[in-house]
């Protein structure tokens, strides 16, 4: 067997570096770019969803506030009506010179 010349087959650091850079540029980097793009799309969808839940929460908070306001008004009117009825009954029972 004939032995090849070592100067023709020897790889230099530059050759290895160039080969790895080319491999990275053609194979690895596009995949990372795709992953980054999908992550950005996911983040946008998540932010939209989060914003939607914030809007729902604000509406529910407003509804809760209105609900408690209505309850307080109903209780106040109920107490006021009961108080007025008690007051009328009490005044009717007072002896006002009817004796």
mmCIF file of the C-alpha atoms, coordinates in Angstrom:
data_MODEL
# 
_entry.id   MODEL 
# 
loop_
_atom_site.group_PDB 
_atom_site.id 
_atom_site.type_symbol 
_atom_site.label_atom_id 
_atom_site.label_alt_id 
_atom_site.label_comp_id 
_atom_site.label_asym_id 
_atom_site.label_entity_id 
_atom_site.label_seq_id 
_atom_site.pdbx_PDB_ins_code 
_atom_site.Cartn_x 
_atom_site.Cartn_y 
_atom_site.Cartn_z 
_atom_site.occupancy 
_atom_site.B_iso_or_equiv 
_atom_site.pdbx_formal_charge 
_atom_site.auth_seq_id 
_atom_site.auth_comp_id 
_atom_site.auth_asym_id 
_atom_site.auth_atom_id 
_atom_site.pdbx_PDB_model_num 
ATOM 1  C CA . UNK A 1 1  ? 0.000    0.000  0.000  1.00 0.00 ? 1  UNK A CA 1 
ATOM 2  C CA . UNK A 1 2  ? 1.099    3.412  -0.842 1.00 0.00 ? 2  UNK A CA 1 
ATOM 3  C CA . UNK A 1 3  ? 1.179    5.907  1.974  1.00 0.00 ? 3  UNK A CA 1 
ATOM 4  C CA . UNK A 1 4  ? -0.481   9.265  1.283  1.00 0.00 ? 4  UNK A CA 1 
ATOM 5  C CA . UNK A 1 5  ? 1.367    12.477 1.754  1.00 0.00 ? 5  UNK A CA 1 
ATOM 6  C CA . UNK A 1 6  ? 0.608    13.826 5.224  1.00 0.00 ? 6  UNK A CA 1 
ATOM 7  C CA . UNK A 1 7  ? 0.477    17.443 3.999  1.00 0.00 ? 7  UNK A CA 1 
ATOM 8  C CA . UNK A 1 8  ? -2.530   16.696 1.790  1.00 0.00 ? 8  UNK A CA 1 
ATOM 9  C CA . UNK A 1 9  ? -4.621   15.005 4.486  1.00 0.00 ? 9  UNK A CA 1 
ATOM 10 C CA . UNK A 1 10 ? -3.700   17.045 7.508  1.00 0.00 ? 10 UNK A CA 1 
ATOM 11 C CA . UNK A 1 11 ? -6.553   19.157 8.827  1.00 0.00 ? 11 UNK A CA 1 
ATOM 12 C CA . UNK A 1 12 ? -5.823   22.497 10.335 1.00 0.00 ? 12 UNK A CA 1 
ATOM 13 C CA . UNK A 1 13 ? -7.718   24.203 13.100 1.00 0.00 ? 13 UNK A CA 1 
ATOM 14 C CA . UNK A 1 14 ? -8.973   26.691 10.532 1.00 0.00 ? 14 UNK A CA 1 
ATOM 15 C CA . UNK A 1 15 ? -10.405  23.886 8.385  1.00 0.00 ? 15 UNK A CA 1 
ATOM 16 C CA . UNK A 1 16 ? -12.209  22.361 11.353 1.00 0.00 ? 16 UNK A CA 1 
ATOM 17 C CA . UNK A 1 17 ? -13.455  25.771 12.477 1.00 0.00 ? 17 UNK A CA 1 
ATOM 18 C CA . UNK A 1 18 ? -14.696  26.628 8.989  1.00 0.00 ? 18 UNK A CA 1 
ATOM 19 C CA . UNK A 1 19 ? -16.447  23.274 8.678  1.00 0.00 ? 19 UNK A CA 1 
ATOM 20 C CA . UNK A 1 20 ? -18.121  23.629 12.067 1.00 0.00 ? 20 UNK A CA 1 
ATOM 21 C CA . UNK A 1 21 ? -19.187  27.206 11.294 1.00 0.00 ? 21 UNK A CA 1 
ATOM 22 C CA . UNK A 1 22 ? -20.677  26.094 7.980  1.00 0.00 ? 22 UNK A CA 1 
ATOM 23 C CA . UNK A 1 23 ? -22.492  23.201 9.680  1.00 0.00 ? 23 UNK A CA 1 
ATOM 24 C CA . UNK A 1 24 ? -23.798  25.515 12.380 1.00 0.00 ? 24 UNK A CA 1 
ATOM 25 C CA . UNK A 1 25 ? -24.935  28.097 9.809  1.00 0.00 ? 25 UNK A CA 1 
ATOM 26 C CA . UNK A 1 26 ? -26.734  25.595 7.594  1.00 0.00 ? 26 UNK A CA 1 
ATOM 27 C CA . UNK A 1 27 ? -28.078  23.041 10.069 1.00 0.00 ? 27 UNK A CA 1 
ATOM 28 C CA . UNK A 1 28 ? -28.229  24.302 13.640 1.00 0.00 ? 28 UNK A CA 1 
ATOM 29 C CA . UNK A 1 29 ? -28.939  28.044 13.362 1.00 0.00 ? 29 UNK A CA 1 
ATOM 30 C CA . UNK A 1 30 ? -32.101  27.683 11.218 1.00 0.00 ? 30 UNK A CA 1 
ATOM 31 C CA . UNK A 1 31 ? -33.529  25.274 13.767 1.00 0.00 ? 31 UNK A CA 1 
ATOM 32 C CA . UNK A 1 32 ? -32.865  27.709 16.602 1.00 0.00 ? 32 UNK A CA 1 
ATOM 33 C CA . UNK A 1 33 ? -34.450  30.468 14.527 1.00 0.00 ? 33 UNK A CA 1 
ATOM 34 C CA . UNK A 1 34 ? -37.562  28.309 14.096 1.00 0.00 ? 34 UNK A CA 1 
ATOM 35 C CA . UNK A 1 35 ? -37.660  27.604 17.820 1.00 0.00 ? 35 UNK A CA 1 
ATOM 36 C CA . UNK A 1 36 ? -37.305  31.326 18.597 1.00 0.00 ? 36 UNK A CA 1 
ATOM 37 C CA . UNK A 1 37 ? -40.118  32.140 16.165 1.00 0.00 ? 37 UNK A CA 1 
ATOM 38 C CA . UNK A 1 38 ? -42.425  29.577 17.752 1.00 0.00 ? 38 UNK A CA 1 
ATOM 39 C CA . UNK A 1 39 ? -41.582  30.860 21.234 1.00 0.00 ? 39 UNK A CA 1 
ATOM 40 C CA . UNK A 1 40 ? -42.408  34.414 20.172 1.00 0.00 ? 40 UNK A CA 1 
ATOM 41 C CA . UNK A 1 41 ? -45.752  33.217 18.752 1.00 0.00 ? 41 UNK A CA 1 
ATOM 42 C CA . UNK A 1 42 ? -46.428  31.366 22.000 1.00 0.00 ? 42 UNK A CA 1 
ATOM 43 C CA . UNK A 1 43 ? -45.564  34.438 24.064 1.00 0.00 ? 43 UNK A CA 1 
ATOM 44 C CA . UNK A 1 44 ? -47.917  36.575 21.969 1.00 0.00 ? 44 UNK A CA 1 
ATOM 45 C CA . UNK A 1 45 ? -50.757  34.070 22.382 1.00 0.00 ? 45 UNK A CA 1 
ATOM 46 C CA . UNK A 1 46 ? -50.079  33.833 26.110 1.00 0.00 ? 46 UNK A CA 1 
ATOM 47 C CA . UNK A 1 47 ? -50.098  37.634 26.464 1.00 0.00 ? 47 UNK A CA 1 
ATOM 48 C CA . UNK A 1 48 ? -53.390  37.794 24.554 1.00 0.00 ? 48 UNK A CA 1 
ATOM 49 C CA . UNK A 1 49 ? -54.877  35.136 26.812 1.00 0.00 ? 49 UNK A CA 1 
ATOM 50 C CA . UNK A 1 50 ? -53.570  36.845 29.928 1.00 0.00 ? 50 UNK A CA 1 
ATOM 51 C CA . UNK A 1 51 ? -55.057  40.151 28.770 1.00 0.00 ? 51 UNK A CA 1 
ATOM 52 C CA . UNK A 1 52 ? -58.380  38.429 28.129 1.00 0.00 ? 52 UNK A CA 1 
ATOM 53 C CA . UNK A 1 53 ? -58.428  36.980 31.661 1.00 0.00 ? 53 UNK A CA 1 
ATOM 54 C CA . UNK A 1 54 ? -57.574  40.408 33.089 1.00 0.00 ? 54 UNK A CA 1 
ATOM 55 C CA . UNK A 1 55 ? -60.582  41.876 31.275 1.00 0.00 ? 55 UNK A CA 1 
ATOM 56 C CA . UNK A 1 56 ? -62.841  39.114 32.587 1.00 0.00 ? 56 UNK A CA 1 
ATOM 57 C CA . UNK A 1 57 ? -61.520  39.628 36.116 1.00 0.00 ? 57 UNK A CA 1 
ATOM 58 C CA . UNK A 1 58 ? -62.210  43.376 35.917 1.00 0.00 ? 58 UNK A CA 1 
ATOM 59 C CA . UNK A 1 59 ? -65.764  42.749 34.712 1.00 0.00 ? 59 UNK A CA 1 
ATOM 60 C CA . UNK A 1 60 ? -66.384  40.209 37.467 1.00 0.00 ? 60 UNK A CA 1 
ATOM 61 C CA . UNK A 1 61 ? -64.999  42.640 40.030 1.00 0.00 ? 61 UNK A CA 1 
ATOM 62 C CA . UNK A 1 62 ? -67.349  45.347 38.757 1.00 0.00 ? 62 UNK A CA 1 
ATOM 63 C CA . UNK A 1 63 ? -70.296  42.911 38.864 1.00 0.00 ? 63 UNK A CA 1 
ATOM 64 C CA . UNK A 1 64 ? -69.398  41.913 42.414 1.00 0.00 ? 64 UNK A CA 1 
ATOM 65 C CA . UNK A 1 65 ? -69.275  45.559 43.464 1.00 0.00 ? 65 UNK A CA 1 
ATOM 66 C CA . UNK A 1 66 ? -72.668  46.222 41.861 1.00 0.00 ? 66 UNK A CA 1 
ATOM 67 C CA . UNK A 1 67 ? -74.111  43.091 43.477 1.00 0.00 ? 67 UNK A CA 1 
ATOM 68 C CA . UNK A 1 68 ? -73.040  44.144 46.963 1.00 0.00 ? 68 UNK A CA 1 
ATOM 69 C CA . UNK A 1 69 ? -74.308  47.677 46.349 1.00 0.00 ? 69 UNK A CA 1 
ATOM 70 C CA . UNK A 1 70 ? -77.726  46.282 45.424 1.00 0.00 ? 70 UNK A CA 1 
ATOM 71 C CA . UNK A 1 71 ? -77.738  43.994 48.472 1.00 0.00 ? 71 UNK A CA 1 
ATOM 72 C CA . UNK A 1 72 ? -76.884  46.906 50.775 1.00 0.00 ? 72 UNK A CA 1 
ATOM 73 C CA . UNK A 1 73 ? -79.668  49.016 49.255 1.00 0.00 ? 73 UNK A CA 1 
ATOM 74 C CA . UNK A 1 74 ? -82.194  46.196 49.610 1.00 0.00 ? 74 UNK A CA 1 
ATOM 75 C CA . UNK A 1 75 ? -81.189  45.577 53.205 1.00 0.00 ? 75 UNK A CA 1 
ATOM 76 C CA . UNK A 1 76 ? -81.318  49.316 53.939 1.00 0.00 ? 76 UNK A CA 1 
ATOM 77 C CA . UNK A 1 77 ? -84.796  49.631 52.393 1.00 0.00 ? 77 UNK A CA 1 
ATOM 78 C CA . UNK A 1 78 ? -85.951  46.514 54.214 1.00 0.00 ? 78 UNK A CA 1 
ATOM 79 C CA . UNK A 1 79 ? -84.673  47.849 57.545 1.00 0.00 ? 79 UNK A CA 1 
ATOM 80 C CA . UNK A 1 80 ? -86.115  51.283 56.837 1.00 0.00 ? 80 UNK A CA 1 
ATOM 81 C CA . UNK A 1 81 ? -89.533  49.804 55.989 1.00 0.00 ? 81 UNK A CA 1 
ATOM 82 C CA . UNK A 1 82 ? -89.425  47.570 59.064 1.00 0.00 ? 82 UNK A CA 1 
ATOM 83 C CA . UNK A 1 83 ? -88.387  50.507 61.221 1.00 0.00 ? 83 UNK A CA 1 
ATOM 84 C CA . UNK A 1 84 ? -91.206  52.649 59.832 1.00 0.00 ? 84 UNK A CA 1 
ATOM 85 C CA . UNK A 1 85 ? -93.721  49.847 60.441 1.00 0.00 ? 85 UNK A CA 1 
ATOM 86 C CA . UNK A 1 86 ? -92.475  49.412 64.005 1.00 0.00 ? 86 UNK A CA 1 
ATOM 87 C CA . UNK A 1 87 ? -92.588  53.161 64.542 1.00 0.00 ? 87 UNK A CA 1 
ATOM 88 C CA . UNK A 1 88 ? -96.209  53.358 63.244 1.00 0.00 ? 88 UNK A CA 1 
ATOM 89 C CA . UNK A 1 89 ? -97.274  50.485 65.473 1.00 0.00 ? 89 UNK A CA 1 
ATOM 90 C CA . UNK A 1 90 ? -95.546  52.022 68.430 1.00 0.00 ? 90 UNK A CA 1 
ATOM 91 C CA . UNK A 1 91 ? -97.178  55.434 67.803 1.00 0.00 ? 91 UNK A CA 1 
ATOM 92 C CA . UNK A 1 92 ? -100.621 53.823 67.507 1.00 0.00 ? 92 UNK A CA 1 
ATOM 93 C CA . UNK A 1 93 ? -100.160 52.162 70.862 1.00 0.00 ? 93 UNK A CA 1 
ATOM 94 C CA . UNK A 1 94 ? -99.164  55.371 72.604 1.00 0.00 ? 94 UNK A CA 1 
ATOM 95 C CA . UNK A 1 95 ? -101.851 56.890 74.788 1.00 0.00 ? 95 UNK A CA 1 
ATOM 96 C CA . UNK A 1 96 ? -102.292 60.352 73.325 1.00 0.00 ? 96 UNK A CA 1 
ATOM 97 C CA . UNK A 1 97 ? -104.994 61.627 75.543 1.00 0.00 ? 97 UNK A CA 1 
ATOM 98 C CA . UNK A 1 98 ? -107.499 59.044 74.355 1.00 0.00 ? 98 UNK A CA 1 
ATOM 99 C CA . UNK A 1 99 ? -108.221 57.995 77.898 1.00 0.00 ? 99 UNK A CA 1 
# 
